[in-house]
Every structure is written in C-alpha cells, then in structure tokens.
Amino acid sequence: MNDLLTIEQLGRSGIERILDRADEFGGIAAREVQKVPALRGKLVINLFYEASTRTTSSFELAAKRLSADVISVRSSGSSVEKGESFKDTVATLDAYDPAAIVLRHPRAGAAALMTRWTNAAVVNAGDGAHAHPTQALLDAQTLRSHFGSLDGRVIWIVGDVAHSRVARSTATALNLLGARVVLCAPPTLMPPMIGMALGCETTHSLDGLEEADAVYALRMQHERMRGGDIPSLAEYARCYRIGLERMRPGQVLMHPGPVNRGVEVTGAAVDSPASLITRQVSAGVAVRMAVLYELVAGSELATPRAAEVAA
C-alpha cells in the first residue's frame, strides 16, 4: 500500500490488519518511554488547509511515538496566504524528502491529486465531504474494543450526512466489518441514493433508534452549508438531538468531534458513561501509528510510484 486515500481500498482484511497493529501499539502510552524506533530518521509532514485539533494532534503524536521527525504546516500563516498554489506548496515540502505527507484539504480529490507530485506516502486526513479513512479506522477500533466483533451489530449514524466525510468513510468501514448501518438525517441532509451507494439503510426519523447498539451523532457542518438546509438549529435539535432520554440502557454514543453541545447531542449524554467519545480520541493515536507504520515501514516492499506526472 503506497497511500491511504479511502477506506474502500483496504477491504475487510486490510482494516483488520491495521486495527490489529493498532492493538499492539496501544500499550505504548502506558510505558515510561512512550516511543518505539520504527520510523527513526524518517520525516512526516502534516499539511492542513482546514482547522483541526484531534486529527492534527494525534498524527503529530503518532509520528513522534514512532520516533519520526515531524513538521506541521497549516495554510493559515503559510505561503498559501500569499497566493502559493497547492502544487507549489507540495513541491516545496517534497524537497525535504518526507516519508509521508498527511493532508487535510477542503476539496474532494486533493489527496489523490497530491500523489502525482510526490513519492512520499500520502495519507488523506479529510478531503471535502469525500473521505476520512483514519477517522473510520479509529471509529471501528473504538467499537471493536467495546463489542469485540462487529458482525451483526447495528450502528445508527445520525445528523448531517450530506456534508460528512466521516459518515461516508465510517459507514463503509463498519459495513466491511459486518455491521448493519442505518443513516438517519433530515431529507435536506440526506443525499439521494447514498444508502445504495454505501450499502446502508436510510431513514428520516429516529423511530427505531432503540434497535441500535451504537448511536453515532454527526457534527452539523455549518462551514459547508449554503443556507436552507434546515429551518433552524433549534428545530434540528428538537427532532434529531441525541440525549439520554432517547437512548436505551446498553447503547453507546459516539461523535467525531468537535461536539456542538445542545445541537447534535446533549451535554448530559456526552458526559455520561454511555459515551465513547474520549475513547475515540485515544484510539486515534494508536490507529494513526499503525497507518504510518504500514505506509512507511512497509514501503520497501511496495512498488514505487512515479511522481513525475505532468500536471
């Protein structure tokens, strides 16, 4: 595997291989020295064109725990603000000879485009509303550590499906691992045919939520909305907000963060024992260690990709 652009490219066996390796890396945080020398002498660059707390910090920590050198570049405060093109930014960073570049970008397909301009392994850390494969992996890891096998488990994903790369990638990953996934959203936030495309059931109502083993609330992505998607946040919350009163005993709650308390979920639900949200954050470090290890340490076994493709 040269790059990680989508969850689909892994298949069930690839997902399970990475999650098994993440299990092995999970114990490093409990050691006195929280590092292994797997990527010593390698450079990992984080290039983020969108705001991020969890993803960028966990990728930084993952690379450092693998003993890699790390550079983090955000478009704010960089030459991007001076008009530098995406291609030229990649060329500049590629001159440092990185082993991997982790990219977050507001445009779908940006990570795939980057692979034309670098021989570094490219990790898609979110491209528009298209894909977020490492989020899907950490979600799967969180649920697997809680339930064991996901075969036959019922997972409801509720909220802004239309603008969510998390919904697309996580639904695909959970399907591949044998779960039954139900997407729930207002009609204006549910793209036509998305259920067929992802192999999921769809509904516009929380009726039947009690069947779910896990409820995954999505963030309302105001920055991607153009107006008119919902009547108001208050109306959305009335119909779709997940609170303890809507959850049955034994159900667990997940959210990709950042949480808009009182909109997608109630504060009481976030802070309750049913919440796995902080466990998702913790899982992100080990999962991203596993991804970087797979791409970089295994790169000598992979066929080199030619980066000198004319733009």
Backbone bond lengths (Angstrom), bond angles and torsions (degrees), N, CA, C in turn:
res aa  C-N    CA-C-N  psi(-1)  N-CA   C-N-CA  omega(-1)  CA-C   N-CA-C  phi
1 M - - - 1.464 - - 1.525 108.65 -
2 N 1.329 116.69 117.99 1.461 121.30 -179.82 1.524 112.59 -83.80
3 D 1.343 116.74 -38.32 1.455 122.60 -174.61 1.521 108.93 -140.13
4 L 1.324 116.82 163.00 1.461 121.39 170.64 1.520 107.42 -122.18
5 L 1.343 115.05 101.59 1.458 121.33 -176.47 1.522 112.24 -106.68
6 T 1.322 117.27 -36.73 1.464 122.38 179.10 1.514 109.17 -141.09
7 I 1.314 115.95 160.94 1.467 120.26 178.36 1.527 110.57 -74.69
8 E 1.341 116.43 -27.11 1.465 119.75 -177.52 1.520 112.27 -60.94
9 Q 1.331 117.46 -32.69 1.460 119.83 -175.86 1.520 112.55 -66.41
10 L 1.339 117.51 -17.66 1.456 120.48 -177.78 1.526 112.89 -83.38
11 G 1.354 116.47 -38.23 1.458 118.77 -172.59 1.519 110.25 68.60
12 R 1.322 116.15 175.59 1.471 119.17 -177.57 1.526 111.52 -62.93
13 S 1.317 117.46 -43.75 1.465 119.75 -176.25 1.527 111.34 -64.43
14 G 1.333 116.95 -38.84 1.456 120.17 178.84 1.515 112.26 -68.05
15 I 1.331 116.35 -40.90 1.465 119.95 176.76 1.530 110.17 -60.67
16 E 1.319 116.26 -47.38 1.468 119.83 -177.30 1.526 111.19 -65.92
17 R 1.323 117.05 -34.14 1.462 119.85 177.96 1.527 110.80 -63.84
18 I 1.329 116.64 -44.84 1.463 120.22 179.56 1.530 111.05 -67.53
19 L 1.331 117.49 -40.70 1.463 119.74 179.72 1.519 111.46 -67.19
20 D 1.318 117.47 -36.08 1.467 120.02 175.94 1.525 110.71 -63.91
21 R 1.327 116.70 -40.30 1.462 119.44 178.07 1.529 110.25 -68.28
22 A 1.335 116.77 -36.77 1.462 120.00 176.68 1.527 110.69 -61.41
23 D 1.331 116.92 -36.53 1.466 120.00 175.40 1.526 110.47 -59.17
24 E 1.326 116.54 -40.22 1.461 120.48 179.79 1.529 111.17 -66.40
25 F 1.351 116.21 -38.76 1.459 120.05 -179.23 1.528 112.34 -77.28
26 G 1.312 117.46 -17.42 1.465 120.91 -173.54 1.507 114.37 -60.61
27 G 1.317 117.44 -27.82 1.454 119.90 -177.41 1.507 114.82 -81.15
28 I 1.328 117.85 -6.73 1.460 120.17 -176.36 1.530 111.72 -63.80
29 A 1.338 116.63 -33.98 1.468 120.10 -177.91 1.529 111.82 -63.13
30 A 1.319 117.50 -22.98 1.462 120.52 -178.76 1.527 112.65 -86.89
31 R 1.326 117.76 -6.09 1.461 120.66 -179.12 1.520 111.43 -81.10
32 E 1.318 115.33 160.44 1.457 119.93 174.73 1.524 110.56 -66.78
33 V 1.337 116.54 -41.67 1.459 122.16 173.97 1.524 107.36 -106.27
34 Q 1.310 115.79 109.61 1.468 120.52 -171.20 1.527 111.29 -90.69
35 K 1.314 116.51 52.71 1.461 120.85 -179.04 1.517 110.50 -146.16
36 V 1.339 114.65 152.85 1.458 122.57 167.39 1.526 106.65 -128.63
37 P 1.323 118.62 153.36 1.471 119.96 -172.99 1.525 114.69 -87.95
38 A 1.324 117.68 20.50 1.461 121.15 -170.38 1.529 113.64 -57.35
39 L 1.331 118.17 -37.99 1.469 120.97 -176.67 1.524 111.74 -117.01
40 R 1.318 117.04 28.17 1.466 120.31 178.84 1.529 109.52 -59.51
41 G 1.340 115.62 133.87 1.459 120.81 -179.79 1.520 114.14 85.06
42 K 1.323 117.63 -2.28 1.464 121.90 178.60 1.535 109.42 -99.29
43 L 1.331 115.38 152.72 1.465 121.39 178.89 1.524 110.23 -112.57
44 V 1.325 116.21 129.80 1.459 122.88 174.23 1.523 107.89 -116.24
45 I 1.336 116.44 128.37 1.463 121.44 179.29 1.521 109.32 -113.10
46 N 1.325 116.28 129.16 1.461 122.43 172.54 1.523 108.14 -99.79
47 L 1.326 116.91 119.51 1.463 122.58 -179.92 1.524 108.36 -118.08
48 F 1.324 116.86 107.17 1.465 121.17 -173.07 1.526 110.60 -119.02
49 Y 1.338 114.95 117.68 1.461 122.20 176.54 1.532 111.47 -95.37
50 E 1.336 117.05 -1.49 1.458 121.82 177.08 1.521 108.64 -130.39
51 A 1.324 115.27 156.63 1.459 120.28 179.22 1.520 110.98 -64.05
52 S 1.320 115.56 144.83 1.459 120.70 179.36 1.516 109.30 -161.60
53 T 1.314 115.81 141.53 1.463 121.23 170.80 1.519 109.61 -113.29
54 R 1.329 117.13 -58.09 1.457 121.86 -173.59 1.523 112.89 -67.37
55 T 1.326 116.51 -47.10 1.462 119.22 -174.14 1.516 111.45 -68.96
56 T 1.327 116.74 -47.97 1.465 118.11 -177.59 1.522 111.53 -67.04
57 S 1.340 117.97 -41.05 1.466 119.54 -178.66 1.520 111.23 -68.57
58 S 1.332 117.60 -37.24 1.464 118.44 -178.97 1.524 111.40 -73.18
59 F 1.332 118.60 -34.21 1.460 120.08 174.53 1.529 110.87 -66.46
60 E 1.323 117.28 -40.04 1.466 120.19 177.07 1.531 110.23 -61.26
61 L 1.320 115.70 -48.42 1.460 119.98 -178.49 1.524 111.01 -65.41
62 A 1.335 116.95 -39.48 1.463 120.46 179.29 1.520 110.76 -61.31
63 A 1.326 117.23 -45.91 1.464 120.77 -179.53 1.524 111.22 -64.55
64 K 1.328 116.53 -41.37 1.459 119.81 -179.72 1.524 111.48 -66.93
65 R 1.324 117.62 -37.16 1.469 119.95 178.33 1.525 111.86 -68.87
66 L 1.330 116.24 -20.32 1.463 120.42 173.47 1.527 111.34 -90.53
67 S 1.338 117.01 5.02 1.469 124.65 177.49 1.521 113.56 72.32
68 A 1.339 117.86 19.69 1.461 121.13 175.85 1.526 110.10 -80.42
69 D 1.334 115.73 157.88 1.463 121.10 167.36 1.525 107.59 -81.60
70 V 1.334 116.54 146.35 1.467 120.36 -173.47 1.524 110.31 -132.34
71 I 1.331 115.85 133.47 1.458 122.90 169.59 1.523 107.14 -122.82
72 S 1.319 117.39 130.32 1.460 121.35 176.54 1.522 109.61 -115.33
73 V 1.323 116.07 125.13 1.460 122.90 -177.43 1.522 108.47 -122.50
74 R 1.316 116.10 127.02 1.458 121.01 175.38 1.521 108.34 -114.09
75 S 1.315 116.12 145.03 1.463 119.19 -176.93 1.522 111.23 -60.32
76 S 1.335 116.88 -35.85 1.452 120.45 175.92 1.522 109.33 -68.94
77 G 1.319 116.27 122.82 1.448 121.20 -179.58 1.514 114.25 88.56
78 S 1.334 117.56 0.47 1.463 121.19 179.05 1.523 109.56 -105.91
79 S 1.327 116.14 -177.02 1.469 120.47 -179.85 1.525 112.65 -68.32
80 V 1.340 117.45 -10.71 1.465 120.17 174.62 1.527 109.66 -59.26
81 E 1.340 116.40 -37.03 1.467 119.91 179.21 1.526 112.04 -67.80
82 K 1.333 116.47 -16.59 1.457 120.50 178.18 1.531 111.86 -94.70
83 G 1.317 115.69 4.27 1.453 119.75 176.38 1.513 115.15 102.03
84 E 1.326 118.48 6.40 1.461 120.35 -179.59 1.526 110.51 -64.05
85 S 1.317 117.71 135.91 1.452 122.10 -178.80 1.522 110.71 -73.66
86 F 1.314 115.06 160.21 1.464 121.26 176.62 1.524 110.37 -57.86
87 K 1.330 116.80 -44.96 1.459 120.50 -178.92 1.520 111.18 -61.48
88 D 1.325 117.61 -42.92 1.459 120.32 -178.25 1.531 111.43 -69.54
89 T 1.326 116.50 -34.63 1.469 119.47 175.51 1.521 110.32 -63.17
90 V 1.325 117.04 -44.25 1.461 120.80 178.19 1.525 110.39 -62.73
91 A 1.337 116.68 -42.61 1.467 120.21 179.69 1.523 111.35 -61.27
92 T 1.331 116.31 -40.35 1.463 120.36 178.74 1.527 110.73 -61.98
93 L 1.319 116.45 -48.19 1.466 120.21 -178.20 1.525 111.27 -69.64
94 D 1.316 116.36 -34.05 1.463 119.76 179.70 1.533 111.50 -65.50
95 A 1.327 117.15 -24.13 1.465 120.65 178.66 1.523 112.03 -65.70
96 Y 1.336 116.95 -18.08 1.464 120.53 177.16 1.536 111.77 -83.38
97 D 1.329 116.76 0.01 1.464 122.92 178.47 1.531 112.39 59.09
98 P 1.327 117.54 56.73 1.461 119.40 178.86 1.523 111.85 -73.56
99 A 1.311 115.78 151.39 1.463 120.69 172.70 1.522 110.49 -80.75
100 A 1.337 116.38 -31.02 1.464 120.93 -179.52 1.521 109.81 -149.41
101 I 1.329 115.44 146.34 1.460 122.13 172.78 1.524 107.43 -124.31
102 V 1.321 115.01 124.81 1.466 121.82 177.55 1.527 107.07 -99.52
103 L 1.321 117.26 121.28 1.471 121.24 -172.90 1.514 111.68 -119.34
104 R 1.324 115.60 130.83 1.473 121.83 163.74 1.518 107.48 -118.11
105 H 1.338 115.31 132.22 1.465 119.65 -173.98 1.529 109.04 -148.89
106 P 1.325 118.27 145.53 1.465 120.19 -178.57 1.525 114.61 -74.18
107 R 1.340 117.98 -10.20 1.452 120.92 -176.81 1.536 110.85 -103.08
108 A 1.321 116.30 129.22 1.455 120.49 174.80 1.523 109.61 -61.86
109 G 1.306 116.00 136.47 1.455 120.86 178.74 1.512 114.89 91.24
110 A 1.341 117.96 -3.34 1.462 120.35 -177.45 1.523 111.71 -63.32
111 A 1.325 117.37 -39.24 1.468 119.84 -178.93 1.524 111.07 -66.57
112 A 1.324 116.38 -40.56 1.462 119.60 177.41 1.526 110.70 -64.12
113 L 1.333 116.50 -38.40 1.462 120.34 178.02 1.526 110.59 -63.61
114 M 1.309 116.78 -40.12 1.462 120.45 -178.98 1.524 112.31 -59.06
115 T 1.321 117.67 -32.62 1.468 119.65 -177.96 1.524 111.80 -62.15
116 R 1.334 118.19 -17.56 1.463 120.97 178.06 1.523 112.22 -76.20
117 W 1.327 116.66 -18.54 1.458 121.04 -170.39 1.526 114.18 -113.48
118 T 1.319 117.90 1.86 1.463 120.15 -178.57 1.522 110.00 -149.50
119 N 1.322 115.51 149.15 1.456 121.09 171.32 1.519 111.90 -93.35
120 A 1.334 117.66 -1.88 1.458 120.75 173.66 1.531 109.34 -66.50
121 A 1.313 115.48 151.37 1.465 119.28 171.45 1.529 108.45 -66.28
122 V 1.322 116.81 132.85 1.458 121.84 -179.37 1.524 109.22 -105.66
123 V 1.334 115.84 127.80 1.457 121.47 176.13 1.523 108.10 -112.77
124 N 1.315 116.14 122.06 1.458 121.52 178.75 1.525 108.47 -79.64
125 A 1.333 116.30 110.38 1.461 121.59 177.81 1.525 111.01 -99.16
126 G 1.333 115.90 24.73 1.452 122.05 178.92 1.508 111.26 119.34
127 D 1.349 116.74 115.99 1.464 120.80 177.02 1.522 109.39 -126.73
128 G 1.326 114.96 103.56 1.456 120.40 -178.81 1.514 110.93 57.31
129 A 1.329 115.95 -137.81 1.464 121.20 176.50 1.526 111.04 -97.52
130 H 1.339 116.44 19.84 1.464 120.83 -171.51 1.513 113.90 -86.73
131 A 1.339 118.19 -62.33 1.459 120.19 -171.02 1.524 111.26 -154.09
132 H 1.335 114.67 152.68 1.464 122.72 175.56 1.536 106.83 -151.10
133 P 1.324 117.08 73.05 1.463 119.92 -169.75 1.525 115.03 -63.13
134 T 1.338 118.87 -35.95 1.465 117.14 -178.48 1.525 111.67 -72.91
135 Q 1.329 118.37 -27.60 1.463 120.24 172.54 1.518 109.61 -64.69
136 A 1.318 116.70 -42.48 1.459 120.22 177.95 1.524 111.26 -61.12
137 L 1.319 116.53 -39.98 1.464 120.22 179.67 1.519 111.51 -66.16
138 L 1.326 117.65 -42.54 1.461 118.49 -179.47 1.525 111.17 -70.99
139 D 1.340 116.99 -32.18 1.464 119.83 174.23 1.523 110.55 -63.51
140 A 1.312 116.06 -45.50 1.461 120.28 178.47 1.518 111.25 -62.99
141 Q 1.334 116.24 -39.77 1.460 120.32 179.39 1.525 111.26 -64.13
142 T 1.335 116.25 -40.98 1.465 120.64 179.24 1.521 110.96 -62.48
143 L 1.327 116.41 -46.22 1.457 120.12 -179.75 1.524 111.31 -69.08
144 R 1.310 117.17 -38.30 1.464 119.99 179.94 1.523 110.88 -65.29
145 S 1.337 116.91 -39.08 1.460 119.17 179.32 1.521 111.72 -69.17
146 H 1.346 116.60 -25.88 1.464 120.33 179.79 1.521 111.99 -84.16
147 F 1.331 116.65 -45.68 1.460 121.25 -173.48 1.523 114.13 -99.76
148 G 1.335 117.84 -18.81 1.460 119.49 -166.39 1.519 107.68 85.46
149 S 1.294 118.20 -130.20 1.460 121.48 178.59 1.526 110.70 -64.27
150 L 1.339 115.81 143.91 1.463 120.70 176.29 1.517 112.13 -95.29
151 D 1.312 118.55 -1.98 1.459 121.33 178.69 1.526 110.13 -57.13
152 G 1.339 115.95 122.79 1.451 121.23 177.43 1.513 115.57 83.08
153 R 1.321 118.23 -7.15 1.455 119.76 177.86 1.535 110.32 -71.74
154 V 1.330 116.03 149.10 1.462 121.57 -179.27 1.528 108.05 -108.45
155 I 1.320 116.00 121.92 1.462 122.00 -178.56 1.527 108.65 -121.09
156 W 1.325 116.60 122.41 1.465 121.23 173.71 1.525 109.09 -98.14
157 I 1.335 117.06 131.10 1.460 123.32 174.65 1.525 107.02 -112.21
158 V 1.337 116.37 117.94 1.467 121.42 -167.19 1.523 110.54 -121.21
159 G 1.335 115.98 130.97 1.461 118.75 171.25 1.507 114.56 132.12
160 D 1.318 115.57 -137.93 1.466 122.87 -172.85 1.532 110.33 -80.95
161 V 1.314 115.74 73.32 1.461 120.95 -179.33 1.526 110.94 -65.67
162 A 1.316 117.51 -36.26 1.462 121.72 -173.56 1.515 113.06 -57.64
163 H 1.318 117.36 -39.53 1.458 120.96 -173.76 1.528 112.69 -104.51
164 S 1.321 117.39 9.08 1.465 120.66 -169.10 1.526 113.43 -103.50
165 R 1.335 116.35 112.18 1.464 120.60 170.58 1.525 109.83 -70.27
166 V 1.331 116.77 -28.29 1.464 120.60 178.20 1.525 110.09 -63.64
167 A 1.333 117.27 -45.36 1.460 119.97 -179.66 1.519 110.97 -57.90
168 R 1.319 116.87 -44.59 1.458 120.69 -177.88 1.526 111.76 -65.26
169 S 1.318 116.97 -48.15 1.465 119.94 -176.00 1.523 111.78 -73.25
170 T 1.333 117.35 -43.32 1.455 119.59 -178.19 1.523 111.28 -68.51
171 A 1.324 117.95 -40.84 1.468 119.57 176.95 1.520 110.73 -59.53
172 T 1.320 117.24 -42.11 1.464 121.00 179.43 1.522 110.93 -63.72
173 A 1.326 117.03 -45.56 1.463 120.46 -179.44 1.518 111.37 -62.36
174 L 1.322 117.27 -44.60 1.461 120.28 -178.27 1.523 111.28 -67.12
175 N 1.328 116.32 -37.47 1.469 119.43 174.32 1.524 111.25 -60.18
176 L 1.328 116.22 -45.61 1.462 120.06 -179.47 1.522 111.94 -62.21
177 L 1.331 116.49 -28.19 1.460 120.85 179.85 1.523 112.54 -90.52
178 G 1.330 116.95 7.18 1.457 120.59 171.42 1.502 116.33 96.85
179 A 1.344 118.43 5.58 1.456 120.68 179.01 1.526 110.65 -81.63
180 R 1.305 115.85 159.24 1.465 122.56 170.88 1.521 106.96 -100.02
181 V 1.322 116.69 120.60 1.463 121.93 -173.43 1.527 109.89 -110.76
182 V 1.325 115.12 132.05 1.461 122.18 176.54 1.523 108.31 -118.12
183 L 1.330 117.09 124.06 1.461 122.63 175.29 1.522 108.88 -95.18
184 C 1.337 116.05 129.93 1.460 120.77 -179.08 1.519 108.88 -128.18
185 A 1.336 116.72 126.48 1.469 120.91 -178.81 1.523 109.22 -162.07
186 P 1.344 117.25 160.07 1.459 119.28 169.35 1.526 109.22 -59.49
187 P 1.321 117.96 153.29 1.474 119.91 -179.54 1.523 113.24 -53.88
188 T 1.326 117.83 -35.08 1.469 121.09 -178.49 1.523 112.71 -74.10
189 L 1.335 117.60 -13.33 1.458 121.82 179.66 1.523 112.25 -114.48
190 M 1.337 115.31 17.48 1.461 121.04 177.43 1.533 108.66 -122.23
191 P 1.317 119.43 102.97 1.467 120.73 -178.55 1.535 111.33 -59.88
192 P 1.320 116.97 142.14 1.460 119.79 177.21 1.528 111.41 -58.13
193 M 1.300 116.62 137.52 1.466 124.14 173.44 1.520 113.52 69.47
194 I 1.330 118.74 9.78 1.461 118.07 -178.08 1.523 111.55 -68.09
195 G 1.332 115.81 -32.24 1.456 118.54 177.42 1.515 111.81 -61.94
196 M 1.329 116.40 -43.04 1.460 120.41 178.24 1.523 110.64 -66.14
197 A 1.333 116.32 -40.58 1.460 120.15 -178.33 1.523 111.80 -64.50
198 L 1.325 117.16 -36.88 1.461 121.16 -175.84 1.529 112.91 -98.94
199 G 1.319 117.22 -5.97 1.458 119.50 -178.24 1.513 112.88 73.70
200 C 1.353 116.33 32.67 1.464 121.77 -177.24 1.525 110.62 -117.05
201 E 1.316 115.85 160.55 1.454 121.45 167.35 1.522 108.19 -82.78
202 T 1.321 117.47 155.90 1.456 121.44 177.49 1.517 110.21 -132.29
203 T 1.322 115.76 150.92 1.453 121.63 176.81 1.518 108.63 -154.83
204 H 1.327 115.71 157.07 1.463 120.77 177.45 1.527 111.92 -107.99
205 S 1.317 116.97 9.42 1.458 121.17 -175.96 1.519 110.16 -134.16
206 L 1.325 116.42 151.00 1.458 121.18 175.20 1.523 112.31 -81.80
207 D 1.322 117.31 1.82 1.462 119.56 174.78 1.526 108.89 -59.80
208 G 1.313 116.17 127.80 1.459 120.48 -177.87 1.513 113.33 96.84
209 L 1.342 117.07 -0.24 1.465 119.88 -179.12 1.525 112.09 -59.68
210 E 1.316 116.57 -24.88 1.460 119.73 -177.75 1.522 112.82 -63.94
211 E 1.340 118.33 -17.85 1.462 120.85 179.14 1.520 112.61 -76.09
212 A 1.315 116.83 -15.92 1.462 120.40 -174.46 1.523 111.35 -72.71
213 D 1.334 115.12 140.84 1.460 120.29 169.07 1.521 110.28 -82.13
214 A 1.331 116.07 -33.16 1.466 121.45 178.32 1.516 108.84 -138.05
215 V 1.335 115.61 141.54 1.458 122.41 176.94 1.522 107.31 -114.90
216 Y 1.325 115.69 122.33 1.462 122.19 -176.87 1.526 107.31 -111.17
217 A 1.343 116.86 106.51 1.460 121.48 179.00 1.520 109.53 -87.84
218 L 1.315 116.83 134.06 1.460 122.80 -179.61 1.521 110.68 -96.89
219 R 1.331 115.53 149.59 1.461 120.90 175.79 1.516 110.34 -72.31
220 M 1.330 116.18 138.79 1.460 120.67 171.18 1.524 108.02 -73.54
221 Q 1.323 117.08 115.07 1.461 121.34 -171.67 1.530 109.84 -92.97
222 H 1.319 114.30 78.79 1.470 120.60 -176.25 1.529 111.64 -58.16
223 E 1.335 116.74 -33.52 1.467 119.83 -175.96 1.526 112.68 -68.25
224 R 1.321 117.51 -18.13 1.473 120.75 179.72 1.528 112.43 -102.69
225 M 1.324 117.11 -5.84 1.462 120.40 -178.15 1.520 110.61 -86.09
226 R 1.301 115.37 149.67 1.466 120.81 -178.37 1.519 112.10 -110.97
227 G 1.301 118.09 6.94 1.456 121.42 -179.01 1.507 111.32 98.34
228 G 1.314 116.22 140.97 1.457 121.00 177.57 1.514 114.48 86.63
229 D 1.325 118.59 0.38 1.462 120.08 179.86 1.520 111.65 -70.14
230 I 1.321 116.72 -34.79 1.461 121.68 176.85 1.520 107.95 -138.79
231 P 1.340 118.52 152.13 1.463 120.11 179.23 1.520 112.27 -60.41
232 S 1.344 116.50 -43.84 1.463 122.09 179.13 1.518 107.73 -168.20
233 L 1.332 116.27 160.68 1.464 119.97 175.94 1.520 111.00 -63.73
234 A 1.328 116.63 -34.60 1.461 119.99 179.10 1.522 111.18 -64.07
235 E 1.325 116.60 -40.58 1.460 120.29 178.61 1.523 110.69 -68.68
236 Y 1.331 116.78 -40.49 1.464 119.64 176.53 1.528 110.06 -59.95
237 A 1.328 116.19 -47.18 1.461 119.85 -177.95 1.528 111.22 -61.74
238 R 1.318 116.63 -38.84 1.469 120.02 -179.89 1.525 111.22 -60.12
239 C 1.317 116.51 -38.05 1.469 120.26 -174.02 1.528 113.89 -93.37
240 Y 1.343 117.71 -29.58 1.466 119.15 -168.27 1.529 115.03 -129.05
241 R 1.314 118.56 -6.57 1.462 119.47 -179.40 1.531 110.59 -63.83
242 I 1.333 115.37 134.54 1.453 120.77 -179.87 1.525 108.92 -93.58
243 G 1.306 115.64 118.66 1.458 122.36 175.53 1.514 109.40 -128.94
244 L 1.310 116.22 170.85 1.463 120.39 -178.43 1.522 111.43 -61.50
245 E 1.333 116.83 -28.03 1.472 119.56 179.25 1.518 112.01 -68.11
246 R 1.328 117.28 -18.82 1.463 120.61 178.83 1.523 112.27 -99.41
247 M 1.317 117.56 -5.40 1.462 121.02 -177.26 1.530 109.79 -105.89
248 R 1.298 116.18 140.71 1.461 120.16 176.02 1.531 109.13 -90.30
249 P 1.315 117.19 158.99 1.466 120.29 176.53 1.531 110.81 -57.50
250 G 1.316 116.42 136.69 1.462 121.42 179.28 1.510 114.20 97.86
251 Q 1.328 117.30 -19.29 1.458 119.49 175.44 1.523 110.10 -73.85
252 V 1.339 115.73 151.94 1.461 120.33 175.20 1.522 109.00 -118.89
253 L 1.340 114.82 155.23 1.456 122.54 -175.58 1.514 110.02 -115.84
254 M 1.350 115.78 137.63 1.459 121.52 176.07 1.523 109.65 -132.15
255 H 1.341 115.59 159.99 1.467 122.13 179.36 1.521 106.46 -161.65
256 P 1.346 118.88 138.99 1.465 119.75 -177.91 1.519 113.64 -76.41
257 G 1.342 118.12 -15.64 1.449 121.87 -177.30 1.534 111.73 74.22
258 P 1.317 117.92 156.45 1.458 124.92 -7.09 1.527 111.59 -72.19
259 V 1.327 115.64 147.63 1.464 121.40 -176.22 1.518 110.43 -84.71
260 N 1.317 116.65 131.37 1.459 121.88 168.63 1.527 106.87 -93.76
261 R 1.325 116.65 89.19 1.460 120.18 -176.82 1.526 110.51 -59.58
262 G 1.322 114.54 135.59 1.453 120.42 -179.43 1.506 113.99 89.29
263 V 1.336 117.49 -11.08 1.464 121.04 178.46 1.528 109.46 -105.62
264 E 1.344 116.91 -70.14 1.471 119.16 179.42 1.528 112.12 -80.88
265 V 1.334 115.50 -35.59 1.465 121.44 -178.86 1.521 108.64 -142.71
266 T 1.322 115.61 156.37 1.457 119.28 175.03 1.523 109.43 -82.91
267 G 1.327 115.46 153.87 1.455 119.30 176.66 1.511 112.26 -60.17
268 A 1.331 116.72 -36.08 1.463 120.18 179.89 1.520 111.06 -62.65
269 A 1.330 116.95 -38.15 1.469 119.96 179.12 1.519 111.17 -69.43
270 V 1.335 117.02 -40.86 1.464 120.85 179.48 1.523 110.86 -60.68
271 D 1.323 116.46 -39.02 1.458 121.36 -175.14 1.520 113.47 -90.87
272 S 1.316 117.67 2.58 1.462 121.27 -175.18 1.524 111.66 -84.38
273 P 1.337 117.91 163.95 1.463 120.94 175.43 1.537 113.41 -62.08
274 A 1.327 117.20 -18.36 1.465 120.34 179.05 1.524 112.59 -73.64
275 S 1.325 117.25 -16.27 1.465 121.07 -174.62 1.521 111.84 -79.79
276 L 1.342 115.27 130.97 1.460 122.06 174.50 1.534 111.13 -107.23
277 I 1.325 117.17 15.82 1.462 120.87 -171.14 1.527 111.67 -64.38
278 T 1.319 118.46 -45.01 1.464 119.07 178.52 1.530 111.17 -68.96
279 R 1.325 117.34 -28.61 1.462 119.92 176.15 1.523 110.75 -68.81
280 Q 1.329 117.25 -32.13 1.468 120.03 174.04 1.531 110.16 -61.23
281 V 1.331 116.40 -44.89 1.464 120.41 -179.60 1.525 109.87 -61.24
282 S 1.322 116.69 -45.42 1.463 120.53 179.75 1.518 111.59 -62.44
283 A 1.325 116.48 -40.97 1.466 120.54 -179.50 1.515 111.63 -64.26
284 G 1.331 117.27 -27.43 1.454 120.88 -176.65 1.513 113.86 -60.20
285 V 1.317 118.20 -35.35 1.464 120.33 -177.97 1.524 110.36 -67.78
286 A 1.329 117.16 -51.34 1.468 119.91 -178.57 1.518 111.75 -64.34
287 V 1.329 117.24 -38.76 1.462 120.39 179.48 1.525 110.49 -65.20
288 R 1.318 117.40 -42.15 1.468 119.77 -179.12 1.522 111.31 -73.85
289 M 1.324 117.99 -27.84 1.465 120.01 169.24 1.526 109.74 -61.02
290 A 1.322 115.63 -44.57 1.469 120.01 -178.76 1.516 111.34 -63.92
291 V 1.332 117.49 -39.53 1.464 121.26 179.30 1.521 110.47 -65.48
292 L 1.333 117.12 -48.78 1.464 120.01 -179.57 1.526 110.74 -62.72
293 Y 1.306 117.41 -40.30 1.462 120.68 178.50 1.527 110.53 -62.33
294 E 1.322 115.95 -45.25 1.464 120.69 -179.09 1.519 111.11 -60.52
295 L 1.335 116.87 -43.50 1.458 120.75 -175.71 1.519 112.83 -76.09
296 V 1.319 116.80 -40.95 1.462 120.28 -172.92 1.522 112.05 -91.15
297 A 1.312 117.13 -51.28 1.464 119.24 -179.11 1.515 111.57 -68.15
298 G 1.327 116.77 -27.78 1.458 119.94 178.76 1.507 113.89 -92.93
299 S 1.333 117.48 3.76 1.469 120.67 -174.13 1.522 112.90 -67.39
300 E 1.326 117.41 -26.21 1.466 119.07 -179.93 1.519 111.58 -68.57
301 L 1.332 115.11 -19.98 1.464 119.15 179.49 1.516 111.50 -90.44
302 A 1.352 115.77 -12.25 1.449 119.67 -176.76 1.519 110.23 -90.70
303 T 1.309 115.67 157.44 1.461 120.60 175.96 1.514 109.13 -76.45
304 P 1.319 119.49 124.01 1.462 120.91 -178.41 1.538 111.52 -58.30
305 R 1.323 115.28 142.62 1.447 121.39 179.47 1.518 108.65 -97.39
306 A 1.313 117.28 133.78 1.460 120.74 177.46 1.522 109.37 -77.36
307 A 1.320 116.79 123.47 1.460 120.83 -178.13 1.513 112.12 -97.29
308 E 1.341 116.51 -10.05 1.451 118.29 -174.24 1.520 111.24 -86.01
309 V 1.346 115.21 60.37 1.460 121.19 177.67 1.511 108.08 -97.79
310 A 1.281 117.25 130.49 1.469 120.14 -178.31 1.522 109.85 -62.43
311 A 1.302 116.75 134.84 1.461 121.01 179.10 1.523 109.75 -73.31
